Amino acid sequence: MRERPRTKQAAEPLQEPADEARNLAHKLGLDPYDVNYWVVDYDEMNELIAYNGFQERYPHWRWGMQYDRQQKQGQYTGGKAFEIVINDDPSHAFLQESNAVADQKAVITHVEAHSDFFAENRWYRMFADELDAAAMLERHARRIEEYMADSDIDREEVEQWIDSVLCLEDNIDQHEPFKRQYEQRGDDDEEIENDELAEKLDEMDLSEEVKRQVFDEEWMDEQADAAELDEPEMDVLAFLRDHGKAYDEETEKAEEMEEWQREVLEMLRAESYYFAAQKLTKVMNEGWAAYWESMMMGEEAFAGDDEFLSYADHQARVLNSPGLNPYQLGKELWEYIENTENRREVCRKLLRVEGVTWRNFHDTVDFERVQDLLAPDPRIDSIDPENLDELDDLAPEKVDGEALDAAKEGDIDIERYPWKVLTYRGLAERHFSLCKRQNRGFLRSVAQQDLEQFARYIVDDARFDSVEEAIADVDYATGWDKMRDVRASNNDVTFLDSYLTQEFVNDNQYFTYEFSQTTGDYRVASTDYEDVKKKLMLQFTNFGKPTIAVYDGNYNNRNELLLGHHYNGVMLDVEQAKRTLERVFDLWGRPVNLKTIVKEVDDRDAEIARRRDREPEPEEVGKLLRYDGEQFTMEDLPWSEVEDIAATEVDYDTKPVDWLA
Amino acid sequence: MGLREDLERYREVGEAKRQDLADFIQYGDLGQSLPDEINIPIKIVDLPEFAYDQRDEGGIGQGEPDVGDPVGEPQPQPGDGDEEGDPGDESGDHDYYEMDPEEFAEELDDELGLDLEPKGKEVIEEKEGDFTDMTRTGPDSTLDFERMFKEGLKRKLAMDFDPEFLKEVLRIDGWGPDKTFSWARENAINVSKHWLEEAYSQIPDDEKTEWSSIEEVEENVTRRSTAQKIKEEGISHVPFRKEDERYRYPEIIEEREKNVVVVNIRDVSGSMREKKRELVERTFTPLDWYLTGKYDNAEFVYIAHDAEAWEVERDEFFGIRSGGGTKISSAYELAAAILDERYPWTDWNRYVFAAGDSENSRNDTSENVIPMMEEIPANLHAYVETQPDGKAINATHAEEVQDYFGDSSEVAVSFVNSPEDVTDAIYEILSTEAES
């Protein structure tokens, strides 16, 4: 990262917390990228936030908007911006110099967890294995600035082009690895920077398992001439890059894109892919960071006693902001995963005790006693600096022998960093989730059907004679091990899909709401977990946006573009879709079409429903929206024409049948 | 640095994209604005994108409601707004273009083709070098620091009080914080109840009966005004506010201050249902902004009435509903008294705007209201009739007033039956005076 005069490396008092947070993170089983911490002032912080964490971005009014917003928000929140960390290797994190030390420590622990997530989650590998994001964005900024300064190119035209591309920034195929087609075609343009970039991207080691057929070069060649598609193309930006044209206002014709146009499009597409990983894992990533922050700051007392109150206040504020909060949802879900895994582990052990079966489990198991047996060894629970010798007798895998020796010599400040003498396993016991006060009823609340399932995998010869023996065999690290597996392979959609249960929805009181035509306002629709899950999935699938794909590049044999909206029961914002189509026209140069399905309620039905206090039943109708550069037309399509875009099973509508009755 | 430029571009883009002013007045969300800061939704803040229909999308909430319960406005969902310091996610559904009333008035002039020239009243400005044209942004060197300081000082003067004197008042036998508080309110001393309670608890019990009456206190204790206090002790702190920042265009100098007082009168009786109420708000609010923008100094009086009239604060004005009958003249009586006492015609431009559904007590219009409209000197009297559901037979106030005054340039009558009529009504009212 380019050094700026006013940006200085973490100041002295923060160096130790940063180092120790890193050590603690490792002890807890995390494996973050290295993190460079920078101390910046309030204004610089706002600037960084406006630029999504980076120091250099291409010129665009949108950053100005974010800056403006950030400043206004700052006026209400007292100007406390807490955390910026950017996904890069090494990661960079920014600390605001005016924040209290407790806040800085909280940020640091939070950042270490994010950095672990960046490094370990597979979706972050989709963009590139070797990451140098700051350099890429800076290169893009320089390039676009050059175009804007070029006297042959109208600055406003560049701005408008960027606007048009940004309208489609989410219309990429984010589930596939990013590949830069443009540079690979070997354009003659002598841009050293781009060659460098192309080289770098060529080196990308794409994982075979996710590499897709459609990106084969053969396929690309095939497509280059005839813009025909065997299956819908999700990467709309790539399709426009390869087959789109620019509309020339003067000649009123579609012209080949200028070099700069194609290049800008591709650069912005690359940025979309880069940011996609963060957008795909918002709940997981924020929850992960909040979970470990609270583990390190709260449970491991990383904040000094005097700092803890200020920290707790901050944590509460972040987690309790109104509305659906990804931090909160994520943290709750991670804790729930930890608890259920630990419970599974304990139940499995208990089911192996002579006389305990899944049928009689709740009646035979003395939960109070199990709870006592599970409690961490007192020597681990509270490390006593005066009696370090006590730790000698503990199982060796729980104690960090080297550190213990050093501590006995007085080389380690055990008062402040008691965790140093424990290993990962030792810490797992120390923080075993089922022993925490708020989780005490969790074991008992296990459902019988879960027990039945656990029991299936128990072989007869592995029995314990007593509950004591069974509990002694419990692997305290089960929850954490599982959490790391989950964080490695999931994104928000799979995360929610796999781990959200009725128990979770009940415990955390989630509900769905829908708009009622009859009452004219939003009403609570369901508290059923399947519904809550659906609604959440809707908000996190495809960045929470409708899926739009290219269906035809030569629609009706007239070189028109046909986009299709994968209708899943929730219709498009049609007005906004029109404005977006106008922008797509800029990138296609010829008429553009969008087929979609809308819900229509005729006035008579609405009136009848209102009188009966019911919700009218809308009719789903296929529509073709067309924009020819001047005007829109919208016509009905027969159902057979939209069958391929209509949802078959997934329907995100959660309205109950007798909703308002 | 690049971001400055981005910010400027954003302002330019925002200006081009904000909601058309007439649309905003007729249908926009007026509630996001303050009396001195008009927030006009920017039509397309961010770029368009393929998105779900917001209503059809529904959402997720947390809490323990029953199925079927209303949830109010949708709670913010991920991607709507953002947590602090959270990179990697561009977002934003709506934003506001901020306008000050001056800009609003100018724009409205353009939009409606108005040309209202505010009359200077004979009040010589005491400020040295005054500026008609100020903006909210500009180079630092043109920041009108003096104004900002004065505004801050005014605030301080308005908010500050003499704590020592109040502590003595609290020592009056039998007064205590409650009575002191109401006394302070009557005497326009801006002290909080909380402060008084705190101060009272500090006073030793035997001193709580030191004085027998307020007169005794006033005789024996010297009272210092804030001004005096500042003279004696100097100023330790003047609250600067961002909203007081103005940047000047120094070439224009003006000598007279143009004062205006606007009296807003509203019928709050039972027949004034929600729709009518909203139409009144839609008509009055832009008028208030416009006049605030046109004049150097604008003050507002809000009068609610049914069969009786009473003065209210702005926040309550549009929300009040009462049950009683209607007697419009009661409001004019109160208006006359207030204007007489606080806003002498020699020093103030006056506007008296009334609104209602034209229902009135028998003969009240001809016998009382019309004579008073003639008697109360004002730049303009106006009556706005709101009848969204068609007219009631006995609702004749507006017609009677119109018949009587005809094409007078001092009285305007307009009819607002739906939001579409609002801009016409505003034009009607403002152009009536402009003709004069």
Boltz contact constraints between the chains, C-beta under 6 A:
constraints:
  - contact:
      token1: [A, 47]
      token2: [B, 3]
      max_distance: 6.0
  - contact:
      token1: [A, 49]
      token2: [B, 85]
      max_distance: 6.0
  - contact:
      token1: [A, 52]
      token2: [B, 87]
      max_distance: 6.0
  - contact:
      token1: [A, 52]
      token2: [B, 88]
      max_distance: 6.0
  - contact:
      token1: [A, 53]
      token2: [B, 87]
      max_distance: 6.0
  - contact:
      token1: [A, 59]
      token2: [B, 2]
      max_distance: 6.0
  - contact:
      token1: [A, 61]
      token2: [B, 6]
      max_distance: 6.0
  - contact:
      token1: [A, 61]
      token2: [B, 9]
      max_distance: 6.0
  - contact:
      token1: [A, 61]
      token2: [B, 10]
      max_distance: 6.0
  - contact:
      token1: [A, 61]
      token2: [B, 13]
      max_distance: 6.0
  - contact:
      token1: [A, 63]
      token2: [B, 6]
      max_distance: 6.0
  - contact:
      token1: [A, 64]
      token2: [B, 6]
      max_distance: 6.0
  - contact:
      token1: [A, 64]
      token2: [B, 7]
      max_distance: 6.0
  - contact:
      token1: [A, 64]
      token2: [B, 9]
      max_distance: 6.0
  - contact:
      token1: [A, 64]
      token2: [B, 10]
      max_distance: 6.0
  - contact:
      token1: [A, 65]
      token2: [B, 10]
      max_distance: 6.0
  - contact:
      token1: [A, 67]
      token2: [B, 3]
      max_distance: 6.0
  - contact:
      token1: [A, 67]
      token2: [B, 7]
      max_distance: 6.0
  - contact:
      token1: [A, 81]
      token2: [B, 84]
      max_distance: 6.0
  - contact:
      token1: [A, 81]
      token2: [B, 85]
      max_distance: 6.0
  - contact:
      token1: [A, 82]
      token2: [B, 84]
      max_distance: 6.0
  - contact:
      token1: [A, 82]
      token2: [B, 85]
      max_distance: 6.0
  - contact:
      token1: [A, 83]
      token2: [B, 85]
      max_distance: 6.0
  - contact:
      token1: [A, 84]
      token2: [B, 85]
      max_distance: 6.0
  - contact:
      token1: [A, 84]
      token2: [B, 87]
      max_distance: 6.0
  - contact:
      token1: [A, 163]
      token2: [B, 47]
      max_distance: 6.0
  - contact:
      token1: [A, 166]
      token2: [B, 47]
      max_distance: 6.0
  - contact:
      token1: [A, 167]
      token2: [B, 47]
      max_distance: 6.0
  - contact:
      token1: [A, 167]
      token2: [B, 48]
      max_distance: 6.0
  - contact:
      token1: [A, 167]
      token2: [B, 49]
      max_distance: 6.0
  - contact:
      token1: [A, 275]
      token2: [B, 88]
      max_distance: 6.0
  - contact:
      token1: [A, 278]
      token2: [B, 88]
      max_distance: 6.0
  - contact:
      token1: [A, 323]
      token2: [B, 75]
      max_distance: 6.0
  - contact:
      token1: [A, 323]
      token2: [B, 76]
      max_distance: 6.0
  - contact:
      token1: [A, 324]
      token2: [B, 60]
      max_distance: 6.0
  - contact:
      token1: [A, 324]
      token2: [B, 77]
      max_distance: 6.0
  - contact:
      token1: [A, 326]
      token2: [B, 78]
      max_distance: 6.0
  - contact:
      token1: [A, 509]
      token2: [B, 62]
      max_distance: 6.0
  - contact:
      token1: [A, 509]
      token2: [B, 63]
      max_distance: 6.0
  - contact:
      token1: [A, 509]
      token2: [B, 64]
      max_distance: 6.0
  - contact:
      token1: [A, 510]
      token2: [B, 62]
      max_distance: 6.0
  - contact:
      token1: [A, 511]
      token2: [B, 61]
      max_distance: 6.0
  - contact:
      token1: [A, 512]
      token2: [B, 60]
      max_distance: 6.0
  - contact:
      token1: [A, 513]
      token2: [B, 58]
      max_distance: 6.0
  - contact:
      token1: [A, 513]
      token2: [B, 59]
      max_distance: 6.0
  - contact:
      token1: [A, 513]
      token2: [B, 61]
      max_distance: 6.0
  - contact:
      token1: [A, 513]
      token2: [B, 71]
      max_distance: 6.0
  - contact:
      token1: [A, 514]
      token2: [B, 58]
      max_distance: 6.0
  - contact:
      token1: [A, 515]
      token2: [B, 55]
      max_distance: 6.0
  - contact:
      token1: [A, 521]
      token2: [B, 70]
      max_distance: 6.0
  - contact:
      token1: [A, 522]
      token2: [B, 71]
      max_distance: 6.0
  - contact:
      token1: [A, 522]
      token2: [B, 74]
      max_distance: 6.0
  - contact:
      token1: [A, 523]
      token2: [B, 68]
      max_distance: 6.0
  - contact:
      token1: [A, 523]
      token2: [B, 70]
      max_distance: 6.0
  - contact:
      token1: [A, 524]
      token2: [B, 65]
      max_distance: 6.0
  - contact:
      token1: [A, 524]
      token2: [B, 67]
      max_distance: 6.0
  - contact:
      token1: [A, 524]
      token2: [B, 69]
      max_distance: 6.0
  - contact:
      token1: [A, 524]
      token2: [B, 71]
      max_distance: 6.0
  - contact:
      token1: [A, 535]
      token2: [B, 60]
      max_distance: 6.0
  - contact:
      token1: [A, 536]
      token2: [B, 60]
      max_distance: 6.0
  - contact:
      token1: [A, 544]
      token2: [B, 79]
      max_distance: 6.0
  - contact:
      token1: [A, 546]
      token2: [B, 50]
      max_distance: 6.0
  - contact:
      token1: [A, 546]
      token2: [B, 52]
      max_distance: 6.0
  - contact:
      token1: [A, 548]
      token2: [B, 50]
      max_distance: 6.0
  - contact:
      token1: [A, 570]
      token2: [B, 52]
      max_distance: 6.0
  - contact:
      token1: [A, 570]
      token2: [B, 56]
      max_distance: 6.0
  - contact:
      token1: [A, 570]
      token2: [B, 57]
      max_distance: 6.0
  - contact:
      token1: [A, 571]
      token2: [B, 53]
      max_distance: 6.0
  - contact:
      token1: [A, 571]
      token2: [B, 56]
      max_distance: 6.0
  - contact:
      token1: [A, 573]
      token2: [B, 51]
      max_distance: 6.0
  - contact:
      token1: [A, 573]
      token2: [B, 53]
      max_distance: 6.0
  - contact:
      token1: [A, 576]
      token2: [B, 48]
      max_distance: 6.0
  - contact:
      token1: [A, 576]
      token2: [B, 51]
      max_distance: 6.0
  - contact:
      token1: [A, 577]
      token2: [B, 50]
      max_distance: 6.0
  - contact:
      token1: [A, 579]
      token2: [B, 48]
      max_distance: 6.0
  - contact:
      token1: [A, 580]
      token2: [B, 48]
      max_distance: 6.0
  - contact:
      token1: [A, 580]
      token2: [B, 49]
      max_distance: 6.0
  - contact:
      token1: [A, 580]
      token2: [B, 50]
      max_distance: 6.0
